[in-house]
Amino acid sequence: MRWYDGAVYRIGELAQKARVSKRTIDYYTSIGLLVADRSKSNYRIYSDESLNDLRFIEECKNLHIPLDEIRRKLEMRKSRNLQATEVDKHVSAVTQQMKQLENDLFDLIPFLEKLDDQQKEKLTSNLSLLRTALVQSLLKVSS
């Protein structure tokens, strides 16, 4: 068993913190997306890193990203030495996803036009916040 600097969680605690089922954690562990060590009592224990990974996996799932792609993204997040070609592939994939999302938003225009001014304002505000967050994230990555 490795030594943990941060907190450790048993499966129930991890499930509660991440707001997922224990069965979900079992599945992710069985396919290698999450890593668990064993305690002296043979309980599976998870680190803060596992909690962060689990939250990342759930965010990706909400974006309908396939598990194979999520695995690749997790590996890339943990990699210290990315080759330029790997970064280029990832940038291309993100760009393609952004284009698809832009197309999806374009398809919504007829429905957006039916919204009242208050609904449009709220939607515009939410989109602006998302754009700002995305730009800030990209700036952090590039610096």
GUPA-118706 format. One line per 2 residues: number of its first residue (from 1); their letters; for each residue y, z, x of C-alpha. Coordinates in Angstrom, 2 decimals. Each point is the difference from the previous one (the first is absolute). Layout:
N
NUM = A = Y Z X; ...
***
This chain:
143
1 = MR = 0.00 0.00 0.00; 3.49 -0.82 1.27
3 = WY = 2.86 2.46 0.14; 2.78 -0.50 -2.58
5 = DG = 3.64 0.74 0.67; 0.93 -0.04 -3.69
7 = AV = -1.66 1.12 -3.18; -3.59 -0.72 -0.90
9 = YR = -1.24 -0.55 -3.51; -3.32 0.12 -1.72
11 = IG = -0.64 -2.87 -2.37; 1.26 1.81 -3.10
13 = EL = 3.23 1.03 1.71; 0.54 -3.52 1.28
15 = AQ = -0.65 -1.46 -3.44; 2.50 2.37 -1.56
17 = KA = 2.71 -0.67 2.60; -0.43 -3.79 -0.26
19 = RV = -0.51 0.04 -3.79; -3.26 -1.93 0.16
21 = SK = -3.56 0.91 -0.94; -2.55 1.43 2.41
23 = RT = -2.13 -3.01 -0.86; 2.75 -2.30 1.28
25 = ID = 0.10 1.92 3.28; -3.80 -0.17 0.22
27 = YY = 0.15 -3.75 -0.44; 2.74 -0.55 2.59
29 = TS = -1.87 2.21 2.45; -3.27 -1.84 -0.59
31 = IG = 1.60 -3.39 0.73; 1.87 1.31 3.03
33 = LL = 3.58 -0.05 -1.27; 0.24 3.77 0.38
35 = VA = -1.49 2.11 2.76; -1.43 3.46 -0.60
37 = DR = -1.32 2.53 2.44; -2.43 2.78 -0.87
39 = SK = 0.76 3.70 0.08; -2.48 2.55 1.30
41 = SN = -1.05 0.49 -3.62; -0.59 -3.77 -0.24
43 = YR = 2.98 -0.61 -2.31; 1.85 -3.24 0.48
45 = IY = 3.48 0.72 1.29; 2.94 -2.37 0.10
47 = SD = 3.17 0.09 2.08; 3.63 -0.62 -0.86
49 = ES = -0.57 -3.48 1.40; -2.71 -0.52 -2.62
51 = LN = 2.42 1.14 -2.70; 2.59 -2.51 1.23
53 = DL = -2.66 -2.72 0.15; -1.13 0.82 -3.52
55 = RF = 3.54 -0.21 -1.34; 0.45 -3.33 1.81
57 = IE = -3.26 -1.33 -1.47; 1.11 0.98 -3.50
59 = EC = 3.38 -1.69 0.49; -1.76 -3.17 1.13
61 = KN = -2.36 0.15 -2.96; 2.98 0.26 -2.33
63 = LH = 1.23 -3.24 1.56; -3.43 -1.57 -0.69
65 = IP = -0.78 -0.42 3.69; -3.75 -0.51 0.59
67 = LD = -1.91 2.70 1.89; -0.71 -2.31 2.96
69 = EI = 3.73 -0.57 0.41; 0.66 3.74 -0.38
71 = RR = -2.54 0.65 2.77; 1.82 -2.49 2.24
73 = KL = 3.35 1.62 -0.77; -1.37 3.47 0.79
75 = EM = -1.39 -1.24 3.31; 3.31 -1.61 0.85
77 = RK = 1.90 3.21 -0.84; -2.20 1.94 2.42
79 = SR = 0.00 -2.60 2.74; 2.26 0.70 2.95
81 = NL = -0.29 -3.42 1.62; 0.58 -2.80 -2.46
83 = QA = -0.06 -3.51 1.35; 2.88 -2.29 -0.92
85 = TE = -2.37 -2.24 -1.97; -1.13 2.98 -2.11
87 = VD = 3.59 0.95 -0.74; 0.79 -3.61 -0.85
89 = KH = -2.96 -0.17 -2.40; 1.11 3.18 -1.69
91 = VS = 3.60 -1.17 -0.32; -1.28 -3.26 -1.51
93 = AV = -2.17 1.90 -2.48; 2.88 2.26 -1.04
95 = TQ = 2.30 -3.01 -0.34; -2.56 -1.72 -2.21
97 = QM = -0.31 3.11 -2.16; 3.77 0.16 -0.32
99 = KQ = 0.11 -3.65 -1.09; -2.68 0.70 -2.60
101 = LE = 1.93 2.99 -1.31; 3.15 -2.11 -0.16
103 = ND = -1.91 -2.60 -2.02; -1.31 2.74 -2.29
105 = LF = 3.55 1.24 -0.57; 1.14 -3.57 -0.70
107 = DL = -2.72 -0.27 -2.68; 1.48 3.08 -1.65
109 = IP = 3.47 -1.52 -0.45; -0.56 -1.07 -3.63
111 = FL = -0.98 3.58 -0.84; 2.84 1.50 2.01
113 = EK = 2.51 -2.10 -1.92; -1.08 1.77 -3.21
115 = LD = 0.86 3.47 1.35; 3.18 1.75 -1.07
117 = DQ = 2.71 0.80 2.55; -1.16 3.59 0.55
119 = QK = -3.59 -1.11 0.67; 1.21 -2.72 2.38
121 = EK = 2.19 2.49 1.89; -2.89 2.43 0.44
123 = LT = -2.31 -2.76 1.21; 2.60 -1.37 2.41
125 = SN = 0.61 3.47 1.38; -3.74 0.55 0.59
127 = LS = -0.34 -3.37 1.76; 2.99 0.77 2.22
129 = LL = -1.54 3.31 1.04; -3.29 -1.72 0.84
131 = RT = 1.76 -2.68 2.04; 1.99 2.62 1.90
133 = AL = -3.17 2.00 0.73; -1.77 -3.14 1.21
135 = VQ = 2.83 -0.97 2.32; 0.19 3.56 1.40
137 = SL = -3.78 -0.03 0.60; 0.21 -3.33 1.78
139 = LK = 2.83 1.25 2.19; -2.03 3.08 0.98
141 = VS = -2.96 -2.18 0.95; 2.10 -2.40 2.05
143 = S = 1.83 2.70 1.98
***
